[in-house]
Amino acid sequence: MKAHVLITGATGGFGRLFADRLARRGHALLLHGRDPERLEHLRKGLPSPGHHRTLVANLDHESGVDTLIEDIGETPLEGLVNNAGFGLWGRFASVPVEWQCAMLYTDLVAPMRLTHMLLPRLIANRGFLINVSSLAGEYPLPWMSGYAAAKAGLSFWSEALACELAGKLRVVTLAPGPSPTGFRDVSGMPARTGGFFRTAPEVVIDRAMHCLDHGGGYCVPGWRHRLLWLMQKTIPRSWGLRILARQMSRSD
Ligand SMILES: NC(=O)c1ccc[n+]([C@@H]2O[C@H](COP(=O)([O-])OP(=O)(O)OC[C@H]3O[C@@H](n4cnc5c(N)ncnc54)[C@H](OP(=O)(O)O)[C@@H]3O)[C@@H](O)[C@H]2O)c1
């Protein structure tokens, strides 16, 4: 059987673009999502639809990830894009802790579990791993504190893993800032937050693929996101947090 690339969250903004780019490059895809109809629609619209399969699972708890792992079965894998994820906007104390734990599971635990299981196959096929993290993983984010914690964990884990796997597997840690996908509506973030830094999803995916083609690494896509990253690195944290708290609390 031809080796596949698994994309989690393939029905979302970044996921669909990854699916399109990778299918155009001739990869056979395992397209994961939660909605079978949207997945099927996506599959049929890709080049060589007969080469791709769809997999349905909710990744916000242990048995959901078990289901996905079971459905992947023994399929040979040459790539894994850990893309599925969501954020939750609101004061920590106001957002039910069960939701926050589900977010941590989806954004951090599920990628680690999938990677751990699939790593031997990815290495055997001299493949690649793309972890879709966020610039929220570079800096504490008031009103989205749990999301930033999950993405900080994902980035730290992904970059450390890349060192362990040097020469064996290309690993991209993708750290975008704001981009117009379904993310904002799902998270409930205030409408204008981070407006200046918004970068088209196409730019994000182009840069991720460019980084992959050049051996992998930590990728902050587009000049607006790189400017935001530079500000995170240079503005004293006490000032930065005050500015962010003002921005993020706008609809509270
Ligand atoms: N857009 C941004 O501003 C931004 C910035 C930095 C990082 N990111 C990261 O980029 C990744 C992709 O997000 P996006 O911007 O493309 O947002 P999106 O359009 O909302 O897509 C998110 C994808 O993840 C899936 N997903 C969400 N919760 C899930 C769960 N519990 N189980 C399984 N699948 C789940 C969604 O499935 P459904 O279609 O079924 O909901 C969808 O396919 C996420 O990891 C996000 O944290 C986004």
The ligand as an SDF file (V2000), in Angstrom:
LIG
                    3D

 48 52  0  0  0  0  0  0  0  0999 V2000
   -6.2030   30.8670   12.6180 N   0  0  0  0  0  0  0  0  0  0  0  0
   -5.4030   31.3520   13.5300 C   0  0  0  0  0  0  0  0  0  0  0  0
   -5.4400   32.5490   13.8300 O   0  0  0  0  0  0  0  0  0  0  0  0
   -4.3850   30.4490   14.1690 C   0  0  0  0  0  0  0  0  0  0  0  0
   -3.2140   31.0170   14.6770 C   0  0  0  0  0  0  0  0  0  0  0  0
   -2.2600   30.1930   15.2630 C   0  0  0  0  0  0  0  0  0  0  0  0
   -2.4630   28.8310   15.3240 C   0  0  0  0  0  0  0  0  0  0  0  0
   -3.6170   28.2900   14.8270 N   0  0  0  0  0  0  0  0  0  0  0  0
   -3.7710   26.8370   14.9350 C   0  0  0  0  0  0  0  0  0  0  0  0
   -4.0210   26.3280   13.6290 O   0  0  0  0  0  0  0  0  0  0  0  0
   -4.6620   25.0630   13.7450 C   0  0  0  0  0  0  0  0  0  0  0  0
   -5.7800   24.9850   12.7220 C   0  0  0  0  0  0  0  0  0  0  0  0
   -6.7810   25.9180   13.0690 O   0  0  0  0  0  0  0  0  0  0  0  0
   -7.5060   26.8480   11.9850 P   0  0  0  0  0  0  0  0  0  0  0  0
   -6.9790   28.2210   12.1750 O   0  0  0  0  0  0  0  0  0  0  0  0
   -7.4710   26.2560   10.6440 O   0  0  0  0  0  0  0  0  0  0  0  0
   -8.9900   26.8540   12.6160 O   0  0  0  0  0  0  0  0  0  0  0  0
  -10.3230   26.1400   12.1140 P   0  0  0  0  0  0  0  0  0  0  0  0
  -10.6870   26.6580   10.7670 O   0  0  0  0  0  0  0  0  0  0  0  0
  -11.2920   26.3280   13.2330 O   0  0  0  0  0  0  0  0  0  0  0  0
   -9.9320   24.5980   11.9740 O   0  0  0  0  0  0  0  0  0  0  0  0
   -9.6850   23.7810   13.1060 C   0  0  0  0  0  0  0  0  0  0  0  0
   -9.7180   22.3280   12.7100 C   0  0  0  0  0  0  0  0  0  0  0  0
   -9.4870   21.5360   13.8890 O   0  0  0  0  0  0  0  0  0  0  0  0
  -10.5680   20.6360   14.0600 C   0  0  0  0  0  0  0  0  0  0  0  0
  -10.8850   20.4090   15.4700 N   0  0  0  0  0  0  0  0  0  0  0  0
  -11.1760   21.3390   16.4120 C   0  0  0  0  0  0  0  0  0  0  0  0
  -11.4640   20.7470   17.5770 N   0  0  0  0  0  0  0  0  0  0  0  0
  -11.3690   19.4090   17.3640 C   0  0  0  0  0  0  0  0  0  0  0  0
  -11.5570   18.2650   18.1810 C   0  0  0  0  0  0  0  0  0  0  0  0
  -11.9370   18.3590   19.4580 N   0  0  0  0  0  0  0  0  0  0  0  0
  -11.3820   17.0440   17.6320 N   0  0  0  0  0  0  0  0  0  0  0  0
  -11.0240   16.9190   16.3360 C   0  0  0  0  0  0  0  0  0  0  0  0
  -10.8350   17.9600   15.5160 N   0  0  0  0  0  0  0  0  0  0  0  0
  -11.0050   19.1890   16.0170 C   0  0  0  0  0  0  0  0  0  0  0  0
  -11.7560   21.3200   13.3890 C   0  0  0  0  0  0  0  0  0  0  0  0
  -12.7580   20.3590   13.1060 O   0  0  0  0  0  0  0  0  0  0  0  0
  -14.2930   20.8410   12.8740 P   0  0  0  0  0  0  0  0  0  0  0  0
  -14.3220   21.3640   11.4710 O   0  0  0  0  0  0  0  0  0  0  0  0
  -15.0740   19.6010   13.0660 O   0  0  0  0  0  0  0  0  0  0  0  0
  -14.5770   21.8900   13.9050 O   0  0  0  0  0  0  0  0  0  0  0  0
  -11.0850   21.9050   12.1500 C   0  0  0  0  0  0  0  0  0  0  0  0
  -10.9150   20.9310   11.1800 O   0  0  0  0  0  0  0  0  0  0  0  0
   -5.1190   24.9480   15.2100 C   0  0  0  0  0  0  0  0  0  0  0  0
   -4.2500   24.0780   15.8880 O   0  0  0  0  0  0  0  0  0  0  0  0
   -4.9760   26.3610   15.7340 C   0  0  0  0  0  0  0  0  0  0  0  0
   -4.7240   26.3760   17.1270 O   0  0  0  0  0  0  0  0  0  0  0  0
   -4.5700   29.0670   14.2620 C   0  0  0  0  0  0  0  0  0  0  0  0
  1  2  1  0
  2  3  2  0
  2  4  1  0
  4  5  1  0
  4 48  2  0
  5  6  2  0
  6  7  1  0
  7  8  2  0
  8  9  1  0
  8 48  1  0
  9 10  1  0
  9 46  1  0
 10 11  1  0
 11 12  1  0
 11 44  1  0
 12 13  1  0
 13 14  1  0
 14 15  2  0
 14 16  1  0
 14 17  1  0
 17 18  1  0
 18 19  2  0
 18 20  1  0
 18 21  1  0
 21 22  1  0
 22 23  1  0
 23 24  1  0
 23 42  1  0
 24 25  1  0
 25 26  1  0
 25 36  1  0
 26 27  1  0
 26 35  1  0
 27 28  2  0
 28 29  1  0
 29 30  1  0
 29 35  2  0
 30 31  1  0
 30 32  2  0
 32 33  1  0
 33 34  2  0
 34 35  1  0
 36 37  1  0
 36 42  1  0
 37 38  1  0
 38 39  2  0
 38 40  1  0
 38 41  1  0
 42 43  1  0
 44 45  1  0
 44 46  1  0
 46 47  1  0
M  CHG  2   8   1  16  -1
M  END
$$$$
